[in-house]
């Protein structure tokens, strides 16, 4: 196999599949249940089905982009993809001071999106995921909210250590971030100021 050809990692693919099934399964079940209630609940069931179908579509679009199917996109488009998707809808994402029309290269799209979703997972009580930095050189992702704390698997992955326990579908995003960052030549780092459990995640772009 040529040195520059990516290798297939079946274990990582399995974990991504498990996470994908988890994220989509519950919403799909809600759509099905609402449709089954149409005869008795009428308009209420129809409204529930429509709402769940909208959530399902947005989640599918996000996962498509996380898996690298988006192509290049503007920063504003990426922020739109995570709208309502972070911390179960309890967190928002913002990029104050950055140009929403900035074009994000295709390899960087899943890196940035995965980092934003992980920022949401660092906010158990909601808050905001702040995106800052120089889009051409180094970006920073900072979860800002009550009890903000990066998931332990992310700390381990960024430090270059193996996960302490056998990873599950829930742990896959840090592993996926490391994989897509390596493919894009992006270096990951974490700044952890004293007294903070969630300092900025740094994405340093190549050259």
N, C-alpha and C positions, 0 to 999 in steps of 0.2 A: 504494500500500500504506500503511495507517495507520502512524504513527510508532511505535506501541507493539507492532506485530505483528512477531514474530521473523522474521529473514530466513533462507532456506535456504542453507547453505554446502556445496555439493556436494563440494569438495575435502576438507573436514573429515569429511563423511559417509563418503567413500571411505576415509580413513585409519582412522576408527573401525571400518569394516567389515573392513579388513585386520587390525587388531589383534584384533578379535573372532574372525575365522577362525583366527588364530594361536593364541589362547588356548584355543579349543575343539577345533581340529582334531587336535592331538596326543592329547588325552584320548579323543576319539571314535575315533581310530585304534586306541588301546589296547583299547577295548571290542570293536571289530570283530575284532582279532587274537585276543583271548582267546576270543571265540565260535567262531572258526574252529578253535581248538585243543581244543574241547570233546571231540571224539571220541577224542583221544589223551591229553590231559592231565587230563581229568575234573574232579575237585574243585578242583585247583590253578587250572585255567583259569576255572572258575566263580567262584572267590574273587577272581581278578584282574579279571574282568569286573564283578563287583559293586563292588569297590573303585573301579575307574575310573568306573563309572556314578555312584557317589556323588560323586566329585570333579567330574564333568561337571555334575551337578545343582546343586551348590553354586556352581560357576563361572557357570552360567546365571543363577542367582538374583542373584549379585553383579552381573553385567553388566546384568540387567534394572533393578536399582536404580541403577547408574551412569548408565544412559540415561534415568533419570527415571520409571521405571515402578513405583516402590515406594510412592509417596504419602508422607504423613508417617509417621514411625516413631520409636520410642524410641531413645535412645542405645545401650542394651543390644542392641537388634535390629541396629543398624548394626555394632557390634563383632562380633556373631555372624556377620554376612555376610562379614566379612573373616577370620574364624578359619580358619587353614590356607591362606589365599590370598596371604599377603604374602611376598615374596622366595622364592617357590617352596616355601612352608611353613617356611622357616628363621627367620621373624620372627613375633612376636606383636604384638598391639595392646592397650594398656591405657589406662584413663581414670581413674586413681586420684584420689579426691576429688570426682569428678563423679557425679551421680545417674544411674544407668542407666535410670531411669524417665523422665528428661527427654524431652519430646516435641520432636523435631526437625521444623521446618516442611518441607513438601514441596519447595520450591525449594532448600532448604539440603542436602537428603539427598545428591544427586549431588555437590555441592561437597565435603562432608565425606568421603564415600566415596572420591572421586578423590584427595583430599589424602592419605588414609590409604594407598591403594594406591601412590601416588608415594613416600610415606615408606618403604614396603617396598622400592621400587626403589632407594632411597638406601642400602640395607643389603646389599651384595653378599655379606657373610659372615654375614648374619643379625643378630638382635638384637631390639629392641623399638621399636615406634612409639608414642611417648607423646602422648596427647591431653590438653590442659589448657586452662584459661582459663574465661571466663564464657560459657556457651552462648547467652546472650541478647545479648552484645555483641561479644566477640572470642574466637576459639579459636586455639590454638597446636598445631601438629603437629611433633613433633621426633623424627627418627630417631636411635636410640641403639644403637650397636654398633661393632664393629671396622671401620675404614676407611669410616665413614659419610660419604656425599657425595651431595648432590642431583644429579640428572641435569642436564647442561649445558643442555638445552632448557628446563628449568624456570627456571633462572637467567635465561635470555634472555627468556622470556615474562613473568616477574614484573617484569623491568626495562623491559618495553614495547618490546623489540627483536625484529626478525624473526629467525627461526632462521638460524644461519650456513649451514646446508646444506638442501637440499630435504628436507622432513620425510618420514619413513617411518611405517609402522604402529607401529613401536617408539616413535616420538616423539610419538604422538598424545595421550597423557594430559595433558601440560602444556597443549597447545592446547585439549583438552576442558575442563580445569580453568578456563582463562581464559574459555571460552565460557559454561559453566554458572555461574561466579561472576558474570560480567557480567549474566546473565539474572536472578540472584538479588539483584543489587545489592551483592555482597560484594566488598570491596577486598582484593587480595592483597598481601602484603609478605613480605620475607625479612630476618631479622636474622642477620647473619653475624659473630659475635664473632671477634676476632683468634685465629688458630690453629685455627679450626673450619671444616670444609668442609661442615657441615650444621647450621646454626643453625635456629631455629624458623621454620616457615612460618606466617605470621599470616593469619587469615581474619577480617576486620573486617566485622561485620554492619551493615546500614543502620540509621540512626536509632536 
